[in-house]
Amino acid sequence: MPQRGFTLVEMVIVLAIAGLVLWIVVPAAQAYIDRSRVAQAALEIGNLSTTLRKQMKSTGVLPDSLDAAPFNAPTDPWGHPYEYVNLGDSKGNGQARKDKNFNPLNSDFDLYSIGADAQTKPQITHAFSRDDIIRARDGGFIGLASDFDP
């Protein structure tokens, strides 16, 4: 009776096909996860921005920090706290994020995520800031710093 089983060549072919499939699928899945995290951060920044503007309309002032706000600010999708700077108070004066021409992104407050690399610089064109999710034009733009065009 002949023995049944896989030959070494058949096993190598199967492993090569499986490796090829993984080589294609894993980067695509990672890109999808990255895009969904950016979308989640942009949505949360939009919601926080709306809440902060409502507070400003009702009380006349913005909080000094997100910790002083009357809500619990979530962490971004990478587990970092959202960054907030009240540009109207003395602590926020001179701390504004800037575009490629060194113009401030906002006139009221800055609200952003430092992104996946957990590094940032004040000018959004700096390499550390390209993956930041920013609020610009006083809320008219919320998205990746690399996508912002002043």
PyMOL CGO cylinders between C-alpha atoms (Angstrom):
from pymol import cmd
from pymol.cgo import CYLINDER

trace = [
    CYLINDER, 0.00, 0.00, 0.00, 1.53, 3.37, -1.00, 0.3, 1, 1, 1, 1, 1, 1,
    CYLINDER, 1.53, 3.37, -1.00, 2.06, 5.98, 1.72, 0.3, 1, 1, 1, 1, 1, 1,
    CYLINDER, 2.06, 5.98, 1.72, 0.11, 9.19, 1.51, 0.3, 1, 1, 1, 1, 1, 1,
    CYLINDER, 0.11, 9.19, 1.51, 1.42, 12.59, 2.53, 0.3, 1, 1, 1, 1, 1, 1,
    CYLINDER, 1.42, 12.59, 2.53, 2.96, 15.76, 1.28, 0.3, 1, 1, 1, 1, 1, 1,
    CYLINDER, 2.96, 15.76, 1.28, 6.35, 15.90, -0.36, 0.3, 1, 1, 1, 1, 1, 1,
    CYLINDER, 6.35, 15.90, -0.36, 8.91, 18.48, 0.64, 0.3, 1, 1, 1, 1, 1, 1,
    CYLINDER, 8.91, 18.48, 0.64, 8.38, 20.34, -2.63, 0.3, 1, 1, 1, 1, 1, 1,
    CYLINDER, 8.38, 20.34, -2.63, 4.63, 20.58, -2.03, 0.3, 1, 1, 1, 1, 1, 1,
    CYLINDER, 4.63, 20.58, -2.03, 5.21, 21.92, 1.49, 0.3, 1, 1, 1, 1, 1, 1,
    CYLINDER, 5.21, 21.92, 1.49, 7.66, 24.56, 0.20, 0.3, 1, 1, 1, 1, 1, 1,
    CYLINDER, 7.66, 24.56, 0.20, 5.15, 25.67, -2.45, 0.3, 1, 1, 1, 1, 1, 1,
    CYLINDER, 5.15, 25.67, -2.45, 2.36, 25.98, 0.15, 0.3, 1, 1, 1, 1, 1, 1,
    CYLINDER, 2.36, 25.98, 0.15, 4.61, 27.96, 2.50, 0.3, 1, 1, 1, 1, 1, 1,
    CYLINDER, 4.61, 27.96, 2.50, 5.72, 30.23, -0.34, 0.3, 1, 1, 1, 1, 1, 1,
    CYLINDER, 5.72, 30.23, -0.34, 2.09, 30.97, -1.28, 0.3, 1, 1, 1, 1, 1, 1,
    CYLINDER, 2.09, 30.97, -1.28, 1.18, 31.62, 2.36, 0.3, 1, 1, 1, 1, 1, 1,
    CYLINDER, 1.18, 31.62, 2.36, 4.16, 33.97, 2.72, 0.3, 1, 1, 1, 1, 1, 1,
    CYLINDER, 4.16, 33.97, 2.72, 3.18, 35.85, -0.43, 0.3, 1, 1, 1, 1, 1, 1,
    CYLINDER, 3.18, 35.85, -0.43, -0.39, 36.28, 0.81, 0.3, 1, 1, 1, 1, 1, 1,
    CYLINDER, -0.39, 36.28, 0.81, 0.85, 37.59, 4.18, 0.3, 1, 1, 1, 1, 1, 1,
    CYLINDER, 0.85, 37.59, 4.18, 3.29, 39.92, 2.43, 0.3, 1, 1, 1, 1, 1, 1,
    CYLINDER, 3.29, 39.92, 2.43, 0.34, 41.49, 0.59, 0.3, 1, 1, 1, 1, 1, 1,
    CYLINDER, 0.34, 41.49, 0.59, -2.32, 41.41, 3.34, 0.3, 1, 1, 1, 1, 1, 1,
    CYLINDER, -2.32, 41.41, 3.34, -0.39, 42.65, 6.39, 0.3, 1, 1, 1, 1, 1, 1,
    CYLINDER, -0.39, 42.65, 6.39, 0.64, 46.07, 4.96, 0.3, 1, 1, 1, 1, 1, 1,
    CYLINDER, 0.64, 46.07, 4.96, -2.87, 46.64, 3.61, 0.3, 1, 1, 1, 1, 1, 1,
    CYLINDER, -2.87, 46.64, 3.61, -4.39, 45.82, 7.00, 0.3, 1, 1, 1, 1, 1, 1,
    CYLINDER, -4.39, 45.82, 7.00, -1.91, 48.10, 8.77, 0.3, 1, 1, 1, 1, 1, 1,
    CYLINDER, -1.91, 48.10, 8.77, -2.71, 50.95, 6.38, 0.3, 1, 1, 1, 1, 1, 1,
    CYLINDER, -2.71, 50.95, 6.38, -6.43, 50.46, 7.08, 0.3, 1, 1, 1, 1, 1, 1,
    CYLINDER, -6.43, 50.46, 7.08, -5.82, 50.54, 10.85, 0.3, 1, 1, 1, 1, 1, 1,
    CYLINDER, -5.82, 50.54, 10.85, -3.73, 53.71, 10.51, 0.3, 1, 1, 1, 1, 1, 1,
    CYLINDER, -3.73, 53.71, 10.51, -6.43, 55.44, 8.45, 0.3, 1, 1, 1, 1, 1, 1,
    CYLINDER, -6.43, 55.44, 8.45, -9.12, 54.47, 10.95, 0.3, 1, 1, 1, 1, 1, 1,
    CYLINDER, -9.12, 54.47, 10.95, -7.07, 55.85, 13.86, 0.3, 1, 1, 1, 1, 1, 1,
    CYLINDER, -7.07, 55.85, 13.86, -6.58, 59.16, 12.04, 0.3, 1, 1, 1, 1, 1, 1,
    CYLINDER, -6.58, 59.16, 12.04, -10.33, 59.32, 11.31, 0.3, 1, 1, 1, 1, 1, 1,
    CYLINDER, -10.33, 59.32, 11.31, -11.16, 58.57, 14.95, 0.3, 1, 1, 1, 1, 1, 1,
    CYLINDER, -11.16, 58.57, 14.95, -8.78, 61.29, 16.19, 0.3, 1, 1, 1, 1, 1, 1,
    CYLINDER, -8.78, 61.29, 16.19, -10.23, 63.82, 13.72, 0.3, 1, 1, 1, 1, 1, 1,
    CYLINDER, -10.23, 63.82, 13.72, -13.76, 62.98, 14.88, 0.3, 1, 1, 1, 1, 1, 1,
    CYLINDER, -13.76, 62.98, 14.88, -12.81, 63.32, 18.55, 0.3, 1, 1, 1, 1, 1, 1,
    CYLINDER, -12.81, 63.32, 18.55, -11.02, 66.64, 17.91, 0.3, 1, 1, 1, 1, 1, 1,
    CYLINDER, -11.02, 66.64, 17.91, -14.13, 67.90, 16.12, 0.3, 1, 1, 1, 1, 1, 1,
    CYLINDER, -14.13, 67.90, 16.12, -16.34, 66.89, 19.05, 0.3, 1, 1, 1, 1, 1, 1,
    CYLINDER, -16.34, 66.89, 19.05, -13.97, 68.42, 21.62, 0.3, 1, 1, 1, 1, 1, 1,
    CYLINDER, -13.97, 68.42, 21.62, -13.75, 71.60, 19.55, 0.3, 1, 1, 1, 1, 1, 1,
    CYLINDER, -13.75, 71.60, 19.55, -17.53, 71.90, 19.40, 0.3, 1, 1, 1, 1, 1, 1,
    CYLINDER, -17.53, 71.90, 19.40, -17.79, 71.37, 23.15, 0.3, 1, 1, 1, 1, 1, 1,
    CYLINDER, -17.79, 71.37, 23.15, -15.11, 73.98, 23.83, 0.3, 1, 1, 1, 1, 1, 1,
    CYLINDER, -15.11, 73.98, 23.83, -16.83, 76.54, 21.58, 0.3, 1, 1, 1, 1, 1, 1,
    CYLINDER, -16.83, 76.54, 21.58, -20.17, 75.89, 23.33, 0.3, 1, 1, 1, 1, 1, 1,
    CYLINDER, -20.17, 75.89, 23.33, -18.49, 76.45, 26.68, 0.3, 1, 1, 1, 1, 1, 1,
    CYLINDER, -18.49, 76.45, 26.68, -16.96, 79.69, 25.39, 0.3, 1, 1, 1, 1, 1, 1,
    CYLINDER, -16.96, 79.69, 25.39, -20.39, 80.90, 24.25, 0.3, 1, 1, 1, 1, 1, 1,
    CYLINDER, -20.39, 80.90, 24.25, -22.04, 80.06, 27.56, 0.3, 1, 1, 1, 1, 1, 1,
    CYLINDER, -22.04, 80.06, 27.56, -19.30, 81.26, 29.96, 0.3, 1, 1, 1, 1, 1, 1,
    CYLINDER, -19.30, 81.26, 29.96, -17.42, 83.76, 27.82, 0.3, 1, 1, 1, 1, 1, 1,
    CYLINDER, -17.42, 83.76, 27.82, -14.05, 82.10, 28.41, 0.3, 1, 1, 1, 1, 1, 1,
    CYLINDER, -14.05, 82.10, 28.41, -12.16, 79.02, 27.32, 0.3, 1, 1, 1, 1, 1, 1,
    CYLINDER, -12.16, 79.02, 27.32, -10.61, 76.72, 29.91, 0.3, 1, 1, 1, 1, 1, 1,
    CYLINDER, -10.61, 76.72, 29.91, -6.88, 77.03, 30.58, 0.3, 1, 1, 1, 1, 1, 1,
    CYLINDER, -6.88, 77.03, 30.58, -6.42, 73.30, 29.91, 0.3, 1, 1, 1, 1, 1, 1,
    CYLINDER, -6.42, 73.30, 29.91, -8.46, 70.26, 28.97, 0.3, 1, 1, 1, 1, 1, 1,
    CYLINDER, -8.46, 70.26, 28.97, -8.16, 69.16, 32.61, 0.3, 1, 1, 1, 1, 1, 1,
    CYLINDER, -8.16, 69.16, 32.61, -10.01, 72.35, 33.61, 0.3, 1, 1, 1, 1, 1, 1,
    CYLINDER, -10.01, 72.35, 33.61, -12.78, 71.73, 31.06, 0.3, 1, 1, 1, 1, 1, 1,
    CYLINDER, -12.78, 71.73, 31.06, -16.15, 70.50, 32.35, 0.3, 1, 1, 1, 1, 1, 1,
    CYLINDER, -16.15, 70.50, 32.35, -15.76, 67.17, 30.55, 0.3, 1, 1, 1, 1, 1, 1,
    CYLINDER, -15.76, 67.17, 30.55, -13.36, 64.26, 30.54, 0.3, 1, 1, 1, 1, 1, 1,
    CYLINDER, -13.36, 64.26, 30.54, -11.19, 64.51, 27.44, 0.3, 1, 1, 1, 1, 1, 1,
    CYLINDER, -11.19, 64.51, 27.44, -10.43, 61.12, 25.92, 0.3, 1, 1, 1, 1, 1, 1,
    CYLINDER, -10.43, 61.12, 25.92, -6.97, 60.03, 24.92, 0.3, 1, 1, 1, 1, 1, 1,
    CYLINDER, -6.97, 60.03, 24.92, -6.17, 59.82, 21.23, 0.3, 1, 1, 1, 1, 1, 1,
    CYLINDER, -6.17, 59.82, 21.23, -6.20, 56.45, 19.41, 0.3, 1, 1, 1, 1, 1, 1,
    CYLINDER, -6.20, 56.45, 19.41, -2.50, 55.98, 20.21, 0.3, 1, 1, 1, 1, 1, 1,
    CYLINDER, -2.50, 55.98, 20.21, -3.09, 56.43, 23.95, 0.3, 1, 1, 1, 1, 1, 1,
    CYLINDER, -3.09, 56.43, 23.95, -1.72, 59.99, 24.26, 0.3, 1, 1, 1, 1, 1, 1,
    CYLINDER, -1.72, 59.99, 24.26, -3.67, 62.92, 25.71, 0.3, 1, 1, 1, 1, 1, 1,
    CYLINDER, -3.67, 62.92, 25.71, -4.92, 65.51, 23.25, 0.3, 1, 1, 1, 1, 1, 1,
    CYLINDER, -4.92, 65.51, 23.25, -2.88, 68.71, 23.25, 0.3, 1, 1, 1, 1, 1, 1,
    CYLINDER, -2.88, 68.71, 23.25, -4.73, 71.97, 23.88, 0.3, 1, 1, 1, 1, 1, 1,
    CYLINDER, -4.73, 71.97, 23.88, -3.54, 75.57, 24.00, 0.3, 1, 1, 1, 1, 1, 1,
    CYLINDER, -3.54, 75.57, 24.00, -5.87, 78.47, 24.83, 0.3, 1, 1, 1, 1, 1, 1,
    CYLINDER, -5.87, 78.47, 24.83, -4.45, 81.18, 22.57, 0.3, 1, 1, 1, 1, 1, 1,
    CYLINDER, -4.45, 81.18, 22.57, -6.40, 83.90, 24.37, 0.3, 1, 1, 1, 1, 1, 1,
    CYLINDER, -6.40, 83.90, 24.37, -4.65, 83.65, 27.73, 0.3, 1, 1, 1, 1, 1, 1,
    CYLINDER, -4.65, 83.65, 27.73, -1.14, 84.61, 28.77, 0.3, 1, 1, 1, 1, 1, 1,
    CYLINDER, -1.14, 84.61, 28.77, 0.01, 80.97, 29.00, 0.3, 1, 1, 1, 1, 1, 1,
    CYLINDER, 0.01, 80.97, 29.00, -1.01, 80.29, 25.40, 0.3, 1, 1, 1, 1, 1, 1,
    CYLINDER, -1.01, 80.29, 25.40, 0.39, 83.51, 23.99, 0.3, 1, 1, 1, 1, 1, 1,
    CYLINDER, 0.39, 83.51, 23.99, 3.18, 82.61, 21.57, 0.3, 1, 1, 1, 1, 1, 1,
    CYLINDER, 3.18, 82.61, 21.57, 2.43, 78.86, 21.76, 0.3, 1, 1, 1, 1, 1, 1,
    CYLINDER, 2.43, 78.86, 21.76, 0.31, 78.65, 18.60, 0.3, 1, 1, 1, 1, 1, 1,
    CYLINDER, 0.31, 78.65, 18.60, 0.93, 75.95, 16.00, 0.3, 1, 1, 1, 1, 1, 1,
    CYLINDER, 0.93, 75.95, 16.00, 2.10, 77.45, 12.72, 0.3, 1, 1, 1, 1, 1, 1,
    CYLINDER, 2.10, 77.45, 12.72, 1.84, 76.64, 9.03, 0.3, 1, 1, 1, 1, 1, 1,
    CYLINDER, 1.84, 76.64, 9.03, 4.72, 76.66, 6.53, 0.3, 1, 1, 1, 1, 1, 1,
    CYLINDER, 4.72, 76.66, 6.53, 4.67, 80.47, 6.41, 0.3, 1, 1, 1, 1, 1, 1,
    CYLINDER, 4.67, 80.47, 6.41, 4.82, 80.69, 10.23, 0.3, 1, 1, 1, 1, 1, 1,
    CYLINDER, 4.82, 80.69, 10.23, 1.20, 81.90, 10.40, 0.3, 1, 1, 1, 1, 1, 1,
    CYLINDER, 1.20, 81.90, 10.40, -0.88, 80.64, 13.35, 0.3, 1, 1, 1, 1, 1, 1,
    CYLINDER, -0.88, 80.64, 13.35, -3.33, 77.87, 12.45, 0.3, 1, 1, 1, 1, 1, 1,
    CYLINDER, -3.33, 77.87, 12.45, -6.08, 79.18, 14.75, 0.3, 1, 1, 1, 1, 1, 1,
    CYLINDER, -6.08, 79.18, 14.75, -7.04, 82.41, 16.48, 0.3, 1, 1, 1, 1, 1, 1,
    CYLINDER, -7.04, 82.41, 16.48, -8.99, 80.96, 19.42, 0.3, 1, 1, 1, 1, 1, 1,
    CYLINDER, -8.99, 80.96, 19.42, -7.34, 77.70, 20.53, 0.3, 1, 1, 1, 1, 1, 1,
    CYLINDER, -7.34, 77.70, 20.53, -5.17, 74.88, 19.24, 0.3, 1, 1, 1, 1, 1, 1,
    CYLINDER, -5.17, 74.88, 19.24, -6.33, 71.32, 19.70, 0.3, 1, 1, 1, 1, 1, 1,
    CYLINDER, -6.33, 71.32, 19.70, -4.40, 68.40, 18.24, 0.3, 1, 1, 1, 1, 1, 1,
    CYLINDER, -4.40, 68.40, 18.24, -3.09, 64.86, 18.58, 0.3, 1, 1, 1, 1, 1, 1,
    CYLINDER, -3.09, 64.86, 18.58, 0.64, 64.25, 18.41, 0.3, 1, 1, 1, 1, 1, 1,
    CYLINDER, 0.64, 64.25, 18.41, -0.01, 61.25, 16.18, 0.3, 1, 1, 1, 1, 1, 1,
    CYLINDER, -0.01, 61.25, 16.18, 1.49, 57.79, 16.03, 0.3, 1, 1, 1, 1, 1, 1,
    CYLINDER, 1.49, 57.79, 16.03, 5.12, 58.83, 16.47, 0.3, 1, 1, 1, 1, 1, 1,
    CYLINDER, 5.12, 58.83, 16.47, 4.34, 60.79, 19.69, 0.3, 1, 1, 1, 1, 1, 1,
    CYLINDER, 4.34, 60.79, 19.69, 6.58, 63.64, 18.52, 0.3, 1, 1, 1, 1, 1, 1,
    CYLINDER, 6.58, 63.64, 18.52, 5.66, 67.14, 17.44, 0.3, 1, 1, 1, 1, 1, 1,
    CYLINDER, 5.66, 67.14, 17.44, 7.02, 70.61, 16.78, 0.3, 1, 1, 1, 1, 1, 1,
    CYLINDER, 7.02, 70.61, 16.78, 5.18, 73.96, 16.62, 0.3, 1, 1, 1, 1, 1, 1,
    CYLINDER, 5.18, 73.96, 16.62, 5.52, 74.26, 12.85, 0.3, 1, 1, 1, 1, 1, 1,
    CYLINDER, 5.52, 74.26, 12.85, 3.37, 71.60, 11.19, 0.3, 1, 1, 1, 1, 1, 1,
    CYLINDER, 3.37, 71.60, 11.19, 5.72, 71.20, 8.22, 0.3, 1, 1, 1, 1, 1, 1,
    CYLINDER, 5.72, 71.20, 8.22, 8.45, 69.80, 10.51, 0.3, 1, 1, 1, 1, 1, 1,
    CYLINDER, 8.45, 69.80, 10.51, 9.01, 66.05, 10.02, 0.3, 1, 1, 1, 1, 1, 1,
    CYLINDER, 9.01, 66.05, 10.02, 7.88, 65.29, 13.59, 0.3, 1, 1, 1, 1, 1, 1,
    CYLINDER, 7.88, 65.29, 13.59, 4.57, 67.10, 13.01, 0.3, 1, 1, 1, 1, 1, 1,
    CYLINDER, 4.57, 67.10, 13.01, 3.52, 65.62, 9.66, 0.3, 1, 1, 1, 1, 1, 1,
    CYLINDER, 3.52, 65.62, 9.66, 1.51, 62.80, 11.31, 0.3, 1, 1, 1, 1, 1, 1,
    CYLINDER, 1.51, 62.80, 11.31, -0.21, 65.10, 13.83, 0.3, 1, 1, 1, 1, 1, 1,
    CYLINDER, -0.21, 65.10, 13.83, -3.98, 65.39, 13.58, 0.3, 1, 1, 1, 1, 1, 1,
    CYLINDER, -3.98, 65.39, 13.58, -4.68, 69.10, 13.82, 0.3, 1, 1, 1, 1, 1, 1,
    CYLINDER, -4.68, 69.10, 13.82, -7.48, 71.61, 14.05, 0.3, 1, 1, 1, 1, 1, 1,
    CYLINDER, -7.48, 71.61, 14.05, -6.84, 74.64, 11.80, 0.3, 1, 1, 1, 1, 1, 1,
    CYLINDER, -6.84, 74.64, 11.80, -8.71, 77.68, 10.45, 0.3, 1, 1, 1, 1, 1, 1,
    CYLINDER, -8.71, 77.68, 10.45, -10.64, 77.87, 13.76, 0.3, 1, 1, 1, 1, 1, 1,
    CYLINDER, -10.64, 77.87, 13.76, -12.14, 74.45, 13.12, 0.3, 1, 1, 1, 1, 1, 1,
    CYLINDER, -12.14, 74.45, 13.12, -12.56, 74.77, 9.35, 0.3, 1, 1, 1, 1, 1, 1,
    CYLINDER, -12.56, 74.77, 9.35, -9.96, 72.03, 8.85, 0.3, 1, 1, 1, 1, 1, 1,
    CYLINDER, -9.96, 72.03, 8.85, -9.48, 68.94, 11.00, 0.3, 1, 1, 1, 1, 1, 1,
    CYLINDER, -9.48, 68.94, 11.00, -7.13, 66.26, 9.71, 0.3, 1, 1, 1, 1, 1, 1,
    CYLINDER, -7.13, 66.26, 9.71, -3.54, 65.24, 9.14, 0.3, 1, 1, 1, 1, 1, 1,
    CYLINDER, -3.54, 65.24, 9.14, -1.02, 68.05, 9.26, 0.3, 1, 1, 1, 1, 1, 1,
    CYLINDER, -1.02, 68.05, 9.26, 0.51, 66.69, 6.05, 0.3, 1, 1, 1, 1, 1, 1,
    CYLINDER, 0.51, 66.69, 6.05, -2.86, 67.26, 4.30, 0.3, 1, 1, 1, 1, 1, 1,
    CYLINDER, -2.86, 67.26, 4.30, -3.22, 70.89, 5.43, 0.3, 1, 1, 1, 1, 1, 1,
    CYLINDER, -3.22, 70.89, 5.43, -2.72, 73.49, 2.72, 0.3, 1, 1, 1, 1, 1, 1,
    CYLINDER, -2.72, 73.49, 2.72, -2.92, 77.06, 4.01, 0.3, 1, 1, 1, 1, 1, 1,
]
cmd.load_cgo(trace, "trace")
